[in-house]
Amino acid sequence: MASIRRSPRNPKNWEVRYRDNAGRQRTETCASKADANALKSQIETDLRRGTWIDPALGRMTFGAFVEAKFIPTLVGKAPTTRVGTVSYLRTHILPVFGEVEMAAIDYSMCQEWVNELSTRKASATVVKAAHIMGKVLRVAARSKVVPYNAMSEVDLPTIDESEDVYLTPAQVRDLADAMETVAPRYRAIVVVGCNAGLRIGELAALLWTDVDLVHHRITVARKVVEVSGLGMTEGKTKTKAGRRIIEIGPSVVAELERHLERFPSSGRVFTSPDGTTIRANNMRRREWAKAVRLAALDPKPTFHDMRHTAVSLWIVAGASDMQIASWAGHTNAQFTKSRYGHLFPESGREIAGTLDKLMASATTNPSAEVVALRKQREAQ
């Protein structure tokens, strides 16, 4: 139990004396007896509930906490995640909260920060920064540095979704032909990307040992990403579902066979002209941008729109949502339906139409023998 007494150092003040959960003696000073009694009750409640926070830890600055406690939690994360998180902290969060004491960070301060950032940055950037801030404060709450996560109730802006581009088969052909003119070694990337739905990092990491030209299959098991400060980094796909086998058609097989004949390699399927791993950022600015202009595509597709195109073509070809989820590497079919549901045939309308015809054809005579179940039971 806590106790109060006049401060021996300054009789005008009052002290609250107690032992923390570790048994250490603690003393807090208050300006009046009423304040001391209120603090005593609060401390006793917090100690009993296990929510007591060490005041000394609360005086740690946000920047010091990030460096000492949060950054170590990123060990084991993918390089892109680590670098991206640190970049957001350095650019959007530390300039505002770096010198602020942890105990001083509250809901209103966090909401004001989000509101101000929203006036300068895109909604997606604000939401990403807010999520990282929330992760830091969640670690702080779990570490008993702050009593709660002040970001948990903050209102975030709505992200304006960009319009996906779905190429038609004719546009896929035009883009592939344009890439043939701009950079022949990248033509097959367009064909494979728009038919098999691989992400650009998965295409860059694809090995010939992953391609089965006899059985018309591509195995996706890894990706390559360019990480600031680390260069080209190879790793496994983000999820277990991302490691998948995709069936490809004869035309894609033929395209890959031509590609192998023209650009022989025993390692990567797609490489830069000097035989090194494709740097997606460079290709996007150079060959891809030129090919898109040459093909006169409007709206202009991105690398990721090859994946959207593949999914749309699978749907048109009659693939089920389960099959599409498997080929796309989605964790479950529900995500596929929510992401691409607007592309699926309006089966609901077809079912309703069939039901309407069935009801309209109803007659007074039953179409099958009617059995009086109640009488049968009574007889039994």
LUMPATOR-396044 format. One line per field, with one value per residue (C-alpha): residue number from 1; x, y, z. Coordinates in steps of 0.2 Angstrom, whole numbers, plus 5000, padded with zeros to 4 digits. Layout:
<recs>
resi (NUM, ...) $
xx (X, ...) $
yy (Y, ...) $
zz (Z, ...) $
</recs>
This chain:
<recs>
resi (1, 2, 3, 4, 5, 6, 7, 8, 9, 10, 11, 12, 13, 14, 15, 16, 17, 18, 19, 20, 21, 22, 23, 24, 25, 26, 27, 28, 29, 30, 31, 32, 33, 34, 35, 36, 37, 38, 39, 40, 41, 42, 43, 44, 45, 46, 47, 48, 49, 50, 51, 52, 53, 54, 55, 56, 57, 58, 59, 60, 61, 62, 63, 64, 65, 66, 67, 68, 69, 70, 71, 72, 73, 74, 75, 76, 77, 78, 79, 80, 81, 82, 83, 84, 85, 86, 87, 88, 89, 90, 91, 92, 93, 94, 95, 96, 97, 98, 99, 100, 101, 102, 103, 104, 105, 106, 107, 108, 109, 110, 111, 112, 113, 114, 115, 116, 117, 118, 119, 120, 121, 122, 123, 124, 125, 126, 127, 128, 129, 130, 131, 132, 133, 134, 135, 136, 137, 138, 139, 140, 141, 142, 143, 144, 145, 146, 147, 148, 149, 150, 151, 152, 153, 154, 155, 156, 157, 158, 159, 160, 161, 162, 163, 164, 165, 166, 167, 168, 169, 170, 171, 172, 173, 174, 175, 176, 177, 178, 179, 180, 181, 182, 183, 184, 185, 186, 187, 188, 189, 190, 191, 192, 193, 194, 195, 196, 197, 198, 199, 200, 201, 202, 203, 204, 205, 206, 207, 208, 209, 210, 211, 212, 213, 214, 215, 216, 217, 218, 219, 220, 221, 222, 223, 224, 225, 226, 227, 228, 229, 230, 231, 232, 233, 234, 235, 236, 237, 238, 239, 240, 241, 242, 243, 244, 245, 246, 247, 248, 249, 250, 251, 252, 253, 254, 255, 256, 257, 258, 259, 260, 261, 262, 263, 264, 265, 266, 267, 268, 269, 270, 271, 272, 273, 274, 275, 276, 277, 278, 279, 280, 281, 282, 283, 284, 285, 286, 287, 288, 289, 290, 291, 292, 293, 294, 295, 296, 297, 298, 299, 300, 301, 302, 303, 304, 305, 306, 307, 308, 309, 310, 311, 312, 313, 314, 315, 316, 317, 318, 319, 320, 321, 322, 323, 324, 325, 326, 327, 328, 329, 330, 331, 332, 333, 334, 335, 336, 337, 338, 339, 340, 341, 342, 343, 344, 345, 346, 347, 348, 349, 350, 351, 352, 353, 354, 355, 356, 357, 358, 359, 360, 361, 362, 363, 364, 365, 366, 367, 368, 369, 370, 371, 372, 373, 374, 375, 376, 377, 378, 379, 380) $
xx (5000, 5006, 5007, 5008, 5019, 5025, 5041, 5056, 5065, 5050, 5037, 5025, 5025, 5018, 5026, 5018, 5029, 5026, 5034, 5033, 5030, 5048, 5048, 5058, 5054, 5047, 5043, 5032, 5030, 5014, 5010, 4995, 4988, 4973, 4984, 4994, 4979, 4973, 4989, 4991, 4974, 4978, 4995, 4987, 4974, 4987, 4998, 4984, 4978, 4996, 4995, 5007, 5020, 5037, 5037, 5056, 5052, 5039, 5052, 5061, 5060, 5051, 5067, 5077, 5063, 5063, 5082, 5083, 5067, 5058, 5071, 5077, 5059, 5063, 5076, 5070, 5059, 5061, 5074, 5061, 5050, 5065, 5071, 5054, 5049, 5065, 5063, 5045, 5051, 5065, 5055, 5037, 5038, 5054, 5054, 5038, 5039, 5058, 5061, 5044, 5043, 5034, 5022, 5017, 5011, 4992, 4977, 4975, 4994, 4993, 4977, 4984, 4999, 4989, 4978, 4993, 5002, 4986, 4987, 5004, 5005, 4994, 4982, 4991, 5007, 4998, 4990, 5007, 5015, 5001, 5002, 5021, 5018, 5004, 5017, 5029, 5017, 5010, 5028, 5029, 5012, 5018, 5035, 5025, 5033, 5015, 4999, 4990, 4992, 4987, 4986, 4972, 4957, 4965, 4954, 4964, 4960, 4952, 4964, 4959, 4961, 4969, 4961, 4968, 4971, 4966, 4973, 4964, 4972, 4975, 4983, 4994, 5000, 5003, 5013, 5023, 5027, 5032, 5043, 5051, 5055, 5062, 5071, 5068, 5075, 5060, 5046, 5044, 5042, 5026, 5019, 5023, 5017, 5000, 4997, 5004, 5001, 5019, 5024, 5039, 5050, 5045, 5049, 5066, 5070, 5063, 5075, 5075, 5074, 5057, 5051, 5044, 5042, 5037, 5022, 5018, 5021, 5030, 5035, 5035, 5046, 5056, 5057, 5070, 5068, 5079, 5081, 5089, 5106, 5106, 5105, 5096, 5090, 5082, 5071, 5056, 5038, 5029, 5017, 5016, 5002, 5014, 5024, 5014, 5013, 5005, 4999, 5004, 4997, 5006, 5008, 5017, 5028, 5032, 5037, 5048, 5057, 5060, 5067, 5079, 5085, 5088, 5095, 5103, 5105, 5107, 5102, 5089, 5076, 5076, 5091, 5098, 5109, 5124, 5117, 5114, 5098, 5084, 5083, 5064, 5065, 5077, 5067, 5051, 5058, 5067, 5061, 5043, 5039, 5045, 5035, 5019, 5021, 5024, 5009, 4999, 4990, 4979, 4977, 4995, 4998, 5010, 5020, 5007, 4994, 5001, 4995, 4978, 4977, 4981, 4968, 4955, 4959, 4958, 4941, 4935, 4943, 4931, 4943, 4935, 4938, 4948, 4959, 4962, 4967, 4979, 4987, 4988, 4995, 4981, 4979, 4960, 4947, 4938, 4952, 4951, 4932, 4934, 4948, 4942, 4924, 4918, 4926, 4917, 4901, 4885, 4881, 4868, 4858, 4859, 4853, 4839, 4833, 4833, 4823, 4811, 4808, 4806, 4793, 4784, 4783, 4774, 4758, 4744, 4750, 4766, 4780, 4784, 4774, 4769, 4771, 4761, 4775, 4764, 4752, 4767, 4774, 4757, 4756, 4773) $
yy (5000, 5018, 5031, 5050, 5062, 5080, 5081, 5083, 5093, 5106, 5105, 5114, 5099, 5081, 5065, 5048, 5033, 5016, 5001, 4996, 4979, 4975, 4979, 4996, 5010, 5025, 5043, 5055, 5074, 5083, 5102, 5098, 5084, 5082, 5079, 5067, 5057, 5057, 5051, 5038, 5030, 5030, 5022, 5009, 5005, 5004, 4993, 4981, 4980, 4979, 4995, 5005, 5015, 5020, 5039, 5039, 5029, 5041, 5055, 5046, 5055, 5047, 5047, 5039, 5025, 5022, 5020, 5009, 4999, 5000, 4998, 4981, 4974, 4976, 4963, 4948, 4958, 4959, 4972, 4982, 4983, 4988, 5001, 5008, 5009, 5018, 5030, 5035, 5037, 5049, 5059, 5060, 5056, 5060, 5078, 5080, 5068, 5065, 5077, 5074, 5064, 5048, 5052, 5068, 5060, 5059, 5057, 5075, 5077, 5062, 5068, 5085, 5077, 5067, 5082, 5093, 5079, 5076, 5094, 5090, 5072, 5059, 5049, 5033, 5041, 5048, 5031, 5022, 5035, 5033, 5014, 5015, 5028, 5016, 5002, 5012, 5016, 4999, 4993, 5007, 5001, 4983, 4989, 4999, 5015, 5023, 5017, 5015, 5017, 5035, 5031, 5019, 5031, 5043, 5046, 5043, 5049, 5038, 5032, 5036, 5020, 5022, 5015, 4998, 4995, 4979, 4976, 4967, 4953, 4965, 4978, 4964, 4960, 4978, 4981, 4965, 4971, 4988, 4981, 4970, 4987, 4995, 4981, 4963, 4954, 4961, 4956, 4940, 4949, 4957, 4940, 4931, 4945, 4947, 4929, 4921, 4936, 4937, 4953, 4962, 4956, 4938, 4940, 4947, 4932, 4919, 4905, 4893, 4879, 4886, 4885, 4868, 4870, 4852, 4852, 4871, 4876, 4891, 4889, 4905, 4904, 4920, 4938, 4952, 4969, 4985, 4991, 5008, 5006, 4987, 4986, 4971, 4959, 4942, 4933, 4922, 4927, 4937, 4923, 4905, 4906, 4917, 4901, 4894, 4884, 4893, 4884, 4892, 4890, 4885, 4903, 4907, 4892, 4896, 4914, 4907, 4895, 4909, 4920, 4906, 4904, 4922, 4926, 4910, 4908, 4894, 4906, 4920, 4919, 4938, 4949, 4966, 4967, 4965, 4949, 4956, 4956, 4967, 4984, 4987, 5006, 5008, 4997, 5007, 5024, 5018, 5003, 5001, 5020, 5020, 5004, 5010, 5026, 5017, 5006, 5021, 5014, 5026, 5025, 5020, 5003, 5000, 4984, 4979, 4981, 4966, 4956, 4964, 4960, 4941, 4940, 4948, 4936, 4921, 4926, 4928, 4911, 4904, 4900, 4898, 4911, 4897, 4893, 4912, 4914, 4899, 4906, 4924, 4919, 4925, 4918, 4914, 4916, 4929, 4942, 4938, 4941, 4957, 4963, 4957, 4954, 4967, 4957, 4941, 4937, 4942, 4925, 4931, 4939, 4923, 4912, 4925, 4923, 4904, 4904, 4916, 4905, 4890, 4899, 4905, 4887, 4880, 4871, 4864, 4847, 4841, 4835, 4821, 4809, 4817, 4806, 4810, 4809, 4812, 4797, 4786, 4790, 4787, 4770, 4766) $
zz (5000, 4997, 5010, 5010, 5021, 5021, 5011, 5023, 5010, 5007, 5020, 5008, 4997, 5000, 4995, 4990, 4995, 4988, 4981, 4962, 4955, 4957, 4975, 4973, 4984, 4975, 4979, 4970, 4975, 4975, 4979, 4990, 5002, 4990, 4975, 4985, 4991, 4973, 4966, 4980, 4975, 4957, 4960, 4971, 4957, 4944, 4954, 4958, 4939, 4933, 4923, 4933, 4922, 4928, 4927, 4923, 4907, 4902, 4902, 4888, 4872, 4857, 4847, 4861, 4863, 4844, 4844, 4859, 4859, 4842, 4829, 4837, 4834, 4815, 4816, 4805, 4795, 4776, 4770, 4761, 4777, 4788, 4776, 4772, 4791, 4795, 4780, 4786, 4804, 4798, 4786, 4793, 4812, 4821, 4815, 4825, 4839, 4841, 4856, 4864, 4880, 4878, 4893, 4884, 4868, 4868, 4857, 4852, 4848, 4837, 4828, 4825, 4817, 4806, 4801, 4797, 4787, 4777, 4770, 4763, 4758, 4749, 4759, 4756, 4763, 4779, 4782, 4781, 4792, 4805, 4805, 4809, 4823, 4830, 4829, 4839, 4852, 4853, 4858, 4870, 4878, 4879, 4887, 4900, 4894, 4891, 4897, 4880, 4862, 4858, 4840, 4842, 4841, 4828, 4813, 4796, 4779, 4766, 4753, 4735, 4726, 4709, 4694, 4688, 4670, 4662, 4645, 4631, 4622, 4607, 4619, 4626, 4609, 4605, 4621, 4617, 4599, 4606, 4618, 4604, 4596, 4611, 4620, 4612, 4628, 4638, 4626, 4635, 4651, 4644, 4638, 4654, 4665, 4656, 4655, 4671, 4683, 4690, 4699, 4692, 4707, 4704, 4685, 4689, 4701, 4690, 4686, 4671, 4684, 4689, 4671, 4665, 4646, 4644, 4656, 4654, 4671, 4680, 4699, 4709, 4724, 4726, 4722, 4719, 4726, 4726, 4743, 4746, 4754, 4751, 4732, 4724, 4737, 4734, 4746, 4747, 4742, 4756, 4760, 4759, 4746, 4736, 4732, 4719, 4702, 4687, 4672, 4655, 4638, 4622, 4616, 4632, 4631, 4613, 4618, 4632, 4620, 4608, 4622, 4628, 4610, 4608, 4625, 4631, 4650, 4663, 4677, 4677, 4664, 4662, 4664, 4659, 4644, 4654, 4661, 4679, 4688, 4681, 4691, 4690, 4694, 4679, 4667, 4672, 4668, 4652, 4642, 4649, 4647, 4629, 4625, 4633, 4623, 4607, 4609, 4612, 4627, 4637, 4652, 4654, 4662, 4676, 4679, 4692, 4678, 4669, 4685, 4684, 4666, 4669, 4682, 4671, 4657, 4668, 4673, 4655, 4651, 4665, 4679, 4696, 4710, 4719, 4704, 4702, 4720, 4718, 4703, 4709, 4726, 4737, 4754, 4751, 4737, 4747, 4745, 4726, 4725, 4735, 4724, 4707, 4711, 4698, 4684, 4687, 4677, 4684, 4690, 4703, 4689, 4679, 4694, 4697, 4679, 4680, 4696, 4688, 4673, 4685, 4695, 4680, 4673, 4689, 4687, 4698, 4696, 4705, 4694, 4706, 4717, 4733, 4749, 4765, 4777, 4792, 4788, 4785, 4802, 4811, 4802, 4808) $
</recs>
